[in-house]
């Protein structure tokens, strides 16, 4: 029993009182209930006070005497909406009491406090402004009561967050009382006054009034601590100063009055790091416009910024680098920074443990090296390129973008570019190319284009698939730079082949057909890709110009865009034969390149076993074509007249391909059966052109182009429909009647050696069925 009793005594009771009903018969009791912790009682008490105050001014005076104002003012910020509403209603009815010398201050205090609380809400702010609430509130800034001043300042500060109030406030004479409040003994009032000035001085008319009221002088008094010890107000004061300096008229006024010199001197005055940082931020903001940068340059701001780069505080270093970046838009400043040896200091900041410092330093180097090769070389001498390559793997997109931009600026010089490449730059650019940040991709593609200037560097390019995929982008700068990079990389055939595999040609063709997406580099990229891959160019465009020289390994596959190795691996079918050019000795394919096969490699291939099912294809040695090339060189090159050379070459081609065929008997010329027999004989769809002894238009035109290129004659190769193809050459008229050459089509089929002037009936008949 004892234990049980003990256990029961240790268990706390969960019983609660039943709700009690209170009837307050005196105002004093109800006023006391305004301090109750229970919301139900507070709701009833506020409601009762409101009802009591409504009965007359005597009751209002009685409530004021009982101290109802203080608890009611506290309740207007209560979490319960009913409590808050009833408290506002009670205060509102009490404020209608006639002006009394005794209670006027109390009325103003709780009235402004109510408005300060309401002015946080957007709808209430609008209602206060629309009902001309600003003028009386501005008048109360001169009240002798500090609480009234503070509440009035809060109302104004909240209202000027919105543009209509901000635009209208200067006409109501708010600047003089705000400046006067800077002398207040209460820091909270000083801070509110400065924050309000920050907002209103963003408007030009208000800045003019601020200037006329000598507001800048008062602010500089705070900044220089000439009047008060106001270190804690420097941040807000400097923000207002920045607004003034950002205006050209105000800046000129301040400059003439020596204010800018004072600010420069203050920068070098020993002070807290946060104050120095705020001052530099002020300078950086001023430097946003070209005119202001010129004035700052005249004040030797570069010298001050260089000194601040050595400050220990990371915050000061960060904002100083940002100011250096901004001032670098002024060309003379770029040279000053270099002459002051600031670039090595900025490069050292790339090793900082602070991410913000590294980000700002990288941006500064990007702006310093833009269109300035001397600064780029200074970064290189300081070893900056090595650290910048490391920045490419940073998690901060801004840092990566600036690093890529700086490397692109530096890569314009061969010595620096080679050094950048030697540190693995091409590999380092792969991940940034995949970034989802637009600026990172823009700068990385530009950097890639700047670095891929020779065959060795292009061979190291990684992420070609990613680069080609960027051609899908609808962002103008991304697409522009991606096309530029593709154009640069397309200078080498292996890289070209790789990009073509990823669909670069198809994408560029689509881009160039679009009015909105086409750009100057998309057309160049398309041209470069095709120039480096003539079989694909001929397949897609059906035309080779006189400068497109057919080399060994060229093939005509019609309109199929596949590599020769892929085509050779297909089973023999009924489709047209793939005609291949090979004038040299034994070759083996490397995608679409063919190199001379060495004897030791040949022996190695013969010794190496292969699977019976593996089909290894090698390019055949085309002896017949070699003979034709030799004959063309020996019989045609000695001819002095260019027209005679073309005629002789046409007859040589016609003879090799079965001779001339009359137009009426063309259907009897069994060239198709001959090609089928060759395919069956070779067990391949790929046929060397020298083996063709009965060729039609397309075969003869290809052979003519091949032999012409071999002996240095100029001609085009154009493919038409239904196996038609022809060669165009430029020749002067036999009679010499024109100083300009005319374009002729070479007849290789009907009357070999005849020159058909373009667009004549004979030429059109030769080109069409």
C-alpha positions in Angstrom: 0.0 0.0 0.0 2.8 2.3 0.8 4.5 1.6 -2.5 1.2 2.1 -4.3 0.6 5.3 -2.5 4.1 6.4 -3.4 3.6 5.6 -7.0 0.4 7.5 -7.2 2.0 10.5 -5.6 4.8 10.5 -8.2 2.3 10.5 -11.2 1.4 14.1 -12.1 -2.3 14.8 -12.4 -3.7 15.3 -15.9 -6.9 16.9 -14.6 -7.7 20.5 -15.8 -10.0 23.2 -14.5 -13.4 23.6 -16.1 -13.7 26.8 -18.1 -14.6 29.7 -15.9 -16.7 32.7 -16.9 -15.4 36.1 -15.8 -17.5 39.2 -15.7 -15.4 42.3 -15.6 -17.5 45.1 -14.1 -14.8 47.7 -13.9 -12.4 49.1 -16.6 -9.4 48.4 -14.4 -10.2 44.6 -14.4 -10.6 44.5 -18.2 -7.3 46.3 -18.7 -5.6 43.8 -16.4 -7.1 41.0 -18.6 -5.2 42.5 -21.6 -2.1 40.8 -20.2 -3.6 37.4 -20.0 -1.8 34.4 -21.7 -5.1 32.9 -22.8 -6.3 33.9 -26.3 -10.0 33.6 -25.5 -9.7 36.0 -22.7 -7.6 38.4 -24.8 -10.3 38.4 -27.6 -13.1 39.2 -25.1 -11.0 41.8 -23.3 -10.1 43.7 -26.5 -13.7 43.5 -27.6 -14.9 44.9 -24.2 -12.3 47.8 -24.3 -13.5 48.7 -27.8 -17.1 48.7 -26.7 -16.3 50.7 -23.6 -14.3 53.3 -25.6 -17.1 53.8 -28.1 -19.4 55.2 -25.4 -17.6 58.5 -25.2 -14.4 60.6 -24.8 -14.6 60.2 -21.0 -14.2 56.5 -21.3 -11.3 56.9 -23.7 -9.5 59.1 -21.2 -10.2 56.6 -18.4 -8.7 53.8 -20.4 -5.6 55.9 -21.2 -5.2 56.6 -17.5 -5.5 52.9 -16.7 -2.6 52.2 -19.1 -4.6 50.3 -21.8 -2.4 51.7 -24.6 0.8 49.6 -23.8 -0.8 46.1 -23.8 -3.0 47.0 -26.8 0.0 48.1 -28.8 1.7 44.8 -27.9 -1.4 42.8 -29.0 -1.5 44.3 -32.5 1.4 41.9 -33.3 -0.2 38.9 -31.7 -0.3 35.6 -33.7 -4.0 35.2 -33.2 -5.9 37.1 -35.9 -8.9 37.8 -33.8 -6.8 39.2 -31.0 -4.9 41.3 -33.5 -8.1 42.6 -35.1 -9.9 43.5 -31.9 -6.7 45.2 -30.6 -6.6 47.3 -33.7 -10.3 48.2 -33.4 -9.8 49.2 -29.8 -6.8 51.4 -30.6 -8.6 52.9 -33.6 -11.6 54.0 -31.5 -9.3 55.4 -28.8 -7.4 57.5 -31.4 -10.6 59.4 -32.2 -10.3 61.1 -28.8 -10.0 64.9 -29.2 -6.5 66.3 -29.2 -5.4 66.6 -25.6 -2.2 68.1 -24.5 -1.8 65.3 -22.0 -2.3 62.4 -24.3 -1.4 63.6 -27.8 2.0 61.9 -27.7 0.3 58.6 -26.7 -2.1 58.9 -29.6 0.6 59.6 -32.1 2.7 56.8 -30.7 0.1 54.0 -30.9 -1.3 55.5 -34.2 2.1 55.3 -35.9 2.8 52.0 -34.3 -0.4 50.6 -35.8 0.4 52.0 -39.2 4.0 50.7 -39.0 2.6 47.2 -38.4 0.0 47.6 -41.2 2.5 49.0 -43.7 4.3 45.7 -44.0 1.4 44.3 -46.0 1.3 45.3 -49.7 -2.5 46.0 -49.7 -2.2 48.2 -46.6 0.7 50.1 -48.1 -1.3 50.9 -51.1 -4.2 52.1 -49.0 -2.0 54.3 -46.9 -0.5 55.9 -50.0 -3.8 56.3 -51.8 -5.3 57.9 -48.7 -2.5 60.5 -48.5 -1.0 58.9 -45.4 2.5 60.0 -46.2 2.3 63.8 -45.5 1.2 63.5 -41.9 3.7 60.7 -41.2 6.5 62.8 -42.7 5.5 65.7 -40.4 5.8 63.4 -37.4 9.5 62.9 -38.2 10.0 66.1 -36.3 8.1 64.9 -33.3 9.9 65.3 -29.9 9.1 61.7 -29.0 11.7 59.2 -30.3 9.1 56.4 -30.5 7.0 58.5 -32.8 10.0 59.2 -34.9 11.0 55.6 -35.1 7.4 54.4 -35.9 7.1 57.1 -38.6 10.4 56.1 -40.1 9.3 52.5 -40.3 6.1 53.5 -42.1 8.1 55.6 -44.6 10.7 52.8 -45.1 8.1 50.2 -45.8 6.2 52.4 -48.2 9.3 53.5 -50.3 9.9 49.8 -51.1 7.3 50.3 -53.8 7.9 52.5 -56.8 4.9 54.9 -56.6 5.8 56.0 -53.0 9.5 56.2 -53.9 8.8 58.5 -56.9 6.5 60.8 -55.0 8.3 61.1 -51.7 10.8 63.8 -52.6 8.0 66.3 -53.4 6.7 65.9 -49.8 10.0 67.3 -48.3 11.2 64.1 -46.8 15.0 64.7 -47.4 15.6 67.5 -44.8 14.0 65.6 -41.8 15.7 62.4 -42.8 19.1 64.1 -42.8 18.3 65.7 -39.5 17.5 62.3 -38.0 21.1 61.3 -38.7 22.0 63.3 -35.7 19.7 61.3 -33.4 21.0 59.9 -30.2 19.3 56.6 -31.0 21.2 54.2 -33.3 17.9 52.5 -34.4 16.6 55.8 -35.8 19.9 56.6 -37.5 19.9 53.1 -39.2 16.3 53.5 -40.3 17.0 57.0 -41.7 20.0 55.7 -43.7 18.1 52.7 -45.0 15.3 55.0 -46.1 17.8 57.2 -47.9 19.3 54.2 -49.6 15.9 53.5 -51.2 14.8 57.1 -52.1 18.2 58.1 -53.6 17.8 55.6 -56.3 15.4 58.1 -57.9 17.1 60.9 -59.9 14.8 63.7 -58.6 15.4 62.7 -55.0 19.2 62.6 -55.6 19.0 66.2 -56.9 17.2 67.3 -53.8 19.7 65.3 -51.6 22.5 67.1 -53.4 20.9 70.5 -52.9 20.5 69.8 -49.1 24.2 69.0 -48.8 23.4 65.4 -48.0 26.7 64.1 -49.3 28.7 66.3 -46.9 26.7 64.9 -44.0 27.3 61.4 -45.1 31.0 62.0 -45.5 31.0 63.4 -42.0 29.7 60.0 -40.8 32.1 58.1 -43.0 35.1 60.1 -41.8 33.9 60.2 -38.2 34.4 63.9 -38.1 31.2 64.5 -36.1 30.2 61.3 -34.4 31.8 57.9 -33.6 29.5 56.1 -36.1 31.4 53.1 -37.2 28.3 50.9 -37.1 26.6 53.3 -39.7 29.3 53.1 -42.3 27.7 50.3 -44.4 24.4 52.2 -44.8 26.1 55.5 -45.3 28.4 54.1 -48.0 25.4 52.6 -49.9 23.8 56.1 -50.1 27.1 57.5 -51.2 27.2 54.8 -54.0 23.8 55.9 -55.2 24.9 59.5 -55.4 28.1 58.6 -57.2 26.3 56.5 -59.7 24.6 59.6 -61.0 26.7 61.6 -63.5 25.4 65.0 -62.4 25.8 64.2 -58.7 29.2 62.7 -59.3 30.4 65.8 -61.1 29.1 68.0 -58.3 30.8 65.8 -55.7 34.0 65.6 -57.8 34.3 69.4 -58.0 33.7 69.6 -54.3 36.5 67.3 -53.5 34.2 64.5 -52.3 35.7 61.9 -54.5 39.2 62.7 -53.2 37.9 62.3 -49.7 36.5 58.9 -50.5 39.8 57.8 -52.0 41.6 58.9 -48.9 39.2 57.0 -46.7 40.0 53.8 -48.6 43.5 53.9 -47.4 42.6 54.9 -43.8 43.0 51.9 -41.4 39.6 50.7 -40.5 37.6 47.5 -40.0 37.7 45.1 -42.9 33.9 45.3 -43.3 34.2 49.1 -43.7 36.9 48.8 -46.2 34.9 46.2 -48.1 31.8 48.4 -48.2 34.0 51.3 -49.4 35.4 49.3 -52.3 31.9 48.1 -53.2 31.0 51.7 -53.4 33.9 52.4 -55.8 33.0 49.3 -57.9 29.4 50.5 -58.2 30.6 53.9 -59.3 32.8 52.3 -61.9 29.9 50.8 -63.8 29.7 53.6 -66.3 32.6 54.6 -68.7 32.4 58.3 -67.6 32.8 57.4 -64.0 35.7 55.0 -64.7 37.5 57.9 -66.4 37.1 60.1 -63.3 38.2 57.3 -61.0 41.3 56.7 -63.2 42.1 60.4 -62.8 42.0 59.9 -59.0 44.5 57.0 -59.3 42.1 54.5 -58.0 44.2 51.7 -59.5 47.0 52.4 -57.0 44.6 52.1 -54.1 43.0 48.9 -55.4 46.5 47.3 -55.9 47.4 48.0 -52.2 44.1 46.5 -51.0 44.9 43.2 -52.8 47.4 42.5 -50.1 44.9 43.0 -47.2 44.5 39.9 -45.1 40.7 39.8 -45.0 39.1 37.6 -47.7 36.1 39.9 -48.0 38.3 42.9 -48.9 40.2 40.8 -51.4 37.0 39.6 -53.0 35.4 43.0 -53.5 38.8 44.5 -54.6 39.1 41.9 -57.4 35.6 42.8 -58.4 36.5 46.4 -58.6 39.7 45.6 -60.6 37.5 43.6 -63.0 35.1 46.5 -63.5 37.9 49.1 -63.9 39.5 46.8 -66.5 36.9 47.9 -68.9 38.8 51.2 -69.1 41.7 50.5 -71.4 44.3 52.7 -69.7 43.5 51.0 -66.4 44.4 47.6 -67.8 47.9 48.9 -68.5 48.2 50.6 -65.1 47.3 47.4 -63.3 50.0 45.6 -65.2 52.6 48.3 -64.6 51.8 48.2 -60.9 52.6 44.4 -60.8 49.1 43.6 -59.7 48.6 40.6 -62.1 50.9 38.3 -60.1 49.0 39.3 -56.9 45.7 38.4 -58.5 47.2 35.1 -59.8 48.3 34.2 -56.2 44.6 34.6 -55.1 43.7 31.7 -57.4 45.3 29.5 -54.7 43.1 31.0 -51.9 41.1 28.6 -49.8 38.1 31.0 -50.2 35.8 30.1 -53.1 34.6 33.7 -53.3 38.2 35.0 -53.6 39.0 32.5 -56.3 35.8 33.4 -58.2 36.5 37.1 -58.0 40.2 36.7 -58.9 39.4 34.6 -62.0 36.9 37.2 -63.2 39.5 39.9 -62.7 42.0 38.0 -64.8 39.3 37.4 -67.5 38.7 41.1 -67.8 42.4 42.1 -67.5 43.4 39.8 -70.4 40.5 40.6 -72.7 42.0 42.1 -75.9 45.3 42.7 -74.1 48.1 40.4 -75.1 50.6 42.0 -72.7 48.4 41.3 -69.7 47.9 37.7 -71.0 51.6 37.3 -71.1 51.9 38.6 -67.6 49.4 36.0 -66.4 51.5 33.3 -68.2 54.7 34.5 -66.6 53.1 34.3 -63.2 52.0 30.7 -63.9 48.4 31.6 -64.0 47.5 29.3 -66.8 48.3 26.2 -64.7 46.0 27.4 -61.9 43.3 28.4 -64.4 43.2 24.9 -65.8 42.5 23.7 -62.2 39.7 26.2 -61.9 37.9 24.4 -64.8 37.0 21.6 -62.3 35.5 24.1 -59.8 31.9 23.6 -58.6 31.2 27.3 -59.1 29.9 28.0 -62.7 31.1 31.6 -62.6 34.6 30.6 -61.8 34.7 27.9 -64.5 33.3 30.4 -67.1 35.9 33.1 -66.2 38.7 30.5 -66.2 37.7 29.3 -69.7 37.4 32.9 -71.0 40.9 33.8 -69.6 42.5 30.8 -71.2 40.8 31.7 -74.5 42.3 35.2 -74.2 45.8 33.8 -73.5 45.6 31.1 -76.3 45.9 33.8 -78.9 49.7 33.7 -78.5 51.4 30.6 -79.8 53.9 30.2 -77.0 51.2 30.4 -74.3 48.8 28.2 -76.2 51.5 25.4 -76.5 52.1 25.7 -72.8 48.4 25.5 -71.9 48.0 22.4 -74.1 51.1 20.8 -72.5 49.2 20.8 -69.2 46.3 18.8 -70.5 43.9 21.6 -71.5 41.9 19.6 -74.0 41.1 16.9 -71.4 40.2 19.6 -68.8 37.6 21.2 -71.2 35.6 18.0 -71.6 33.5 18.3 -68.4 32.8 22.1 -68.8 31.4 21.3 -72.2 28.7 19.2 -70.6 27.7 22.0 -68.2 24.1 23.1 -67.9 25.3 26.7 -67.3 25.0 28.7 -70.5 27.9 31.0 -69.9 30.2 28.1 -69.0 29.4 26.4 -72.3 29.8 29.7 -74.3 33.3 30.3 -72.9 34.4 26.7 -73.0 33.5 26.4 -76.7 35.4 29.6 -77.4 38.4 28.3 -75.5 38.3 25.0 -77.4 38.3 26.9 -80.7 41.2 29.1 -79.6 43.3 26.1 -78.5 42.6 23.8 -81.5 44.8 25.7 -83.9 47.0 22.9 -85.1 46.9 19.2 -86.0 48.5 18.0 -82.8 46.0 19.9 -80.6 43.0 18.8 -82.6 44.1 15.2 -82.2 43.7 15.6 -78.4 40.2 17.1 -78.6 37.9 15.2 -76.3 34.1 15.5 -76.0 33.5 15.7 -79.8 30.1 14.1 -79.3 29.2 16.7 -76.7 30.5 19.5 -79.0 28.3 18.2 -81.9 25.3 17.9 -79.6 25.7 21.6 -78.8 24.6 22.3 -82.4 21.1 21.5 -81.2 21.2 24.6 -78.9 18.8 27.4 -79.5 21.0 29.8 -77.5 22.6 32.2 -80.0 26.0 32.4 -78.4 26.3 28.7 -77.6 25.3 27.8 -81.2 27.7 30.5 -82.6 30.7 29.2 -80.6 29.9 25.6 -81.2 29.9 26.2 -85.0 33.2 28.1 -84.6 34.8 25.2 -82.7 33.4 22.6 -85.2 34.9 24.8 -88.0 38.3 24.8 -86.4 38.3 21.1 -85.6 37.2 20.2 -89.1 40.6 21.1 -90.5 41.8 17.5 -90.0 40.1 14.5 -91.6 40.1 12.1 -88.6 38.3 14.7 -86.5 36.0 15.5 -89.3 35.1 11.8 -89.7 34.4 11.5 -86.0 32.1 14.5 -86.0 30.3 13.3 -89.1 29.6 10.0 -87.3 27.8 12.0 -84.6 25.6 13.8 -87.2 27.4 17.1 -87.5 26.7 17.5 -91.2 23.0 16.9 -90.8 22.7 19.3 -88.0 24.7 22.0 -89.8 22.6 21.5 -92.9 19.4 22.1 -90.8 21.0 25.2 -89.2 21.9 26.7 -92.5 18.4 26.2 -93.8 17.0 28.1 -90.8 16.6 31.9 -91.1 16.9 32.4 -87.3 19.6 29.9 -86.4 22.0 30.4 -89.4 25.2 32.3 -88.6 28.5 33.1 -90.3 30.3 30.2 -88.6 27.6 27.6 -89.3 28.2 28.0 -93.1 32.0 27.9 -92.6 31.7 24.8 -90.4 29.6 23.1 -93.1 32.2 24.0 -95.7 35.1 22.9 -93.6 33.5 19.5 -92.9 32.7 18.9 -96.5 36.2 20.0 -97.7 37.9 17.6 -95.3 35.6 14.8 -96.5 35.1 15.0 -100.2 33.2 11.7 -100.6 30.6 13.0 -98.1 30.6 16.4 -99.8 29.9 14.9 -103.2 27.3 12.6 -101.7 25.4 15.5 -100.0 25.9 18.3 -102.5 26.5 16.5 -105.7 29.3 18.9 -106.6 33.0 19.2 -106.3 34.6 22.5 -107.2 37.9 22.9 -109.1 39.7 23.4 -105.8 38.3 20.1 -104.4 41.1 17.8 -105.4 40.3 14.1 -105.6 42.8 12.0 -103.6 43.4 8.3 -103.2 40.5 6.9 -101.2 37.9 9.0 -102.7 34.7 7.1 -103.6 31.3 7.8 -105.2 28.6 6.0 -103.3 25.7 8.0 -104.7 23.7 9.6 -102.0 24.7 7.2 -99.2 26.7 8.8 -96.4 28.7 5.9 -95.1 32.4 5.2 -94.8 34.1 3.2 -97.4 34.9 0.5 -94.9 31.3 0.2 -93.9 30.2 0.1 -97.5 32.8 -2.6 -98.3 31.5 -4.8 -95.5 28.0 -5.0 -97.1 26.9 -8.0 -99.1 26.7 -7.7 -102.8 23.3 -6.3 -103.8 21.5 -4.8 -106.8 22.2 -1.2 -105.9 24.7 0.9 -107.9 28.3 0.1 -107.5 30.6 2.2 -105.2 33.4 3.5 -107.4 36.7 4.0 -105.7 39.9 5.9 -106.6 43.3 4.5 -105.9 46.3 5.6 -107.9 49.0 4.4 -105.6 50.3 1.0 -104.5 48.7 -1.2 -101.8 46.6 0.7 -99.2 44.6 -0.2 -96.2 41.7 1.8 -94.9 41.7 3.8 -91.7 38.1 5.1 -91.6 38.3 7.2 -94.7 42.1 7.7 -94.8 44.5 5.4 -96.7 48.2 5.2 -96.0 50.9 3.3 -97.8 51.2 -0.2 -96.3 54.6 -1.0 -95.1 56.1 -4.4 -95.8 56.5 -5.3 -92.2 52.8 -4.5 -91.5 51.9 -6.6 -94.5 53.9 -9.6 -93.2 52.3 -9.1 -89.8 48.8 -9.2 -91.2 49.7 -12.4 -93.1 51.0 -14.1 -90.0 48.1 -13.0 -87.8 45.2 -15.5 -87.8 41.7 -14.3 -88.4 38.3 -15.8 -87.7 36.8 -17.5 -90.8 33.7 -15.4 -90.3 35.6 -12.1 -90.1 35.6 -10.2 -93.4 38.7 -8.1 -93.7 38.6 -5.6 -96.5 41.6 -4.1 -98.2 41.7 -1.5 -101.0 42.7 -3.2 -104.3 45.7 -2.1 -106.2 44.2 -0.4 -109.3 46.9 -1.0 -111.9 44.7 0.2 -114.8 44.2 3.6 -113.2 47.9 3.9 -112.5 48.5 3.3 -116.3 46.0 6.0 -117.2 47.6 8.5 -114.9 51.0 7.8 -116.4 49.7 8.1 -119.9 47.9 11.3 -119.1 51.1 12.8 -117.7 53.2 11.7 -120.7 50.8 12.6 -123.5 48.7 15.5 -122.2 51.1 17.6 -120.1 53.5 18.3 -123.0 50.6 20.0 -125.0 50.9 23.8 -124.9 47.3 24.7 -125.5 45.0 24.3 -122.5 42.0 23.6 -124.7 43.9 20.8 -126.5 44.8 19.3 -123.1 41.2 19.1 -122.1 40.2 17.6 -125.5 43.0 15.0 -125.3 42.1 14.1 -121.7 38.4 13.7 -122.7 39.3 11.3 -125.5 41.6 9.3 -123.2 38.8 8.9 -120.7 36.3 8.0 -123.4 38.6 5.4 -124.8 39.2 3.8 -121.4 35.4 3.7 -120.8 34.3 2.1 -124.0 34.6 4.9 -126.6 32.0 7.3 -127.9 28.4 6.3 -128.0 25.8 7.9 -130.3 22.8 9.5 -128.6 20.4 7.2 -130.5 22.3 4.1 -129.5 22.9 4.9 -125.8 20.3 2.4 -124.7 22.3 -0.4 -126.4 25.4 0.4 -124.4 25.4 -2.4 -121.8 27.3 -0.6 -119.0 25.0 -1.8 -116.3 25.6 -5.5 -117.0 29.4 -4.8 -117.1 29.3 -3.3 -113.6 27.2 -6.2 -112.2 29.8 -8.6 -113.6 32.6 -6.7 -111.9 30.7 -6.7 -108.6 30.1 -10.5 -108.9 33.7 -11.0 -109.9 35.1 -9.0 -106.9 32.3 -10.2 -104.5 32.0 -6.6 -103.4 29.9 -3.6 -104.1 33.2 -1.5 -104.3 34.7 -1.4 -107.7 38.0 0.3 -108.6 37.4 2.8 -111.4 40.3 1.5 -113.5 38.5 -1.8 -113.9 35.5 -0.2 -115.6 35.8 -0.6 -119.4 32.2 0.3 -120.2 31.3 3.4 -118.2 28.4 5.8 -118.4 28.3 9.6 -117.7 28.9 9.3 -113.9 31.9 7.0 -114.3 33.5 9.0 -117.1 33.1 12.4 -115.3 34.6 10.9 -112.1 37.6 9.5 -114.1 38.0 12.9 -115.9 38.1 14.8 -112.6 40.5 12.3 -111.1 43.0 12.5 -114.0 42.7 16.3 -114.3 43.5 16.7 -110.7 46.5 14.4 -111.0 48.0 16.4 -113.9 47.0 19.8 -112.6 44.1 20.7 -114.9 41.2 22.6 -113.3 37.6 21.2 -113.6 34.5 20.6 -111.5 32.5 17.4 -111.0 28.7 17.8 -111.0 26.2 15.0 -110.5 22.7 15.2 -112.0 19.8 12.8 -112.0 19.6 9.3 -113.5 23.4 8.5 -113.5 24.2 11.8 -115.3 27.3 13.6 -114.3 29.6 16.1 -116.1 32.7 18.3 -115.8 32.8 22.0 -116.2 35.9 23.9 -117.3 36.7 27.5 -118.0 38.2 28.3 -121.4 38.7 31.4 -123.4 36.9 31.7 -126.7 38.9 30.3 -129.7 38.4 33.6 -131.5 39.6 35.6 -128.6 36.6 37.8 -128.8 36.2 38.1 -125.0 38.6 38.9 -122.3 36.7 36.7 -119.8 36.7 32.9 -120.0 33.5 31.0 -120.6 32.2 27.9 -118.8 32.0 24.7 -120.9 30.8 21.2 -120.3 33.2 18.5 -121.6 31.5 15.9 -123.8 32.9 12.5 -122.7 30.0 10.4 -124.1 28.8 11.2 -127.6 31.5 13.3 -129.2 34.4 13.0 -126.9 36.4 16.2 -126.6 33.6 18.5 -127.7 33.2 21.6 -125.6 29.5 22.5 -124.9 29.0 26.0 -123.7 26.9 26.1 -120.5 23.1 26.7 -120.9 23.1 26.0 -124.7 20.7 23.4 -126.0 23.5 20.9 -126.6 24.8 21.3 -123.0 21.3 20.9 -121.5 20.7 17.8 -123.6 24.0 16.3 -122.3 22.9 17.0 -118.7 19.4 15.5 -118.9 17.6 12.6 -120.4 
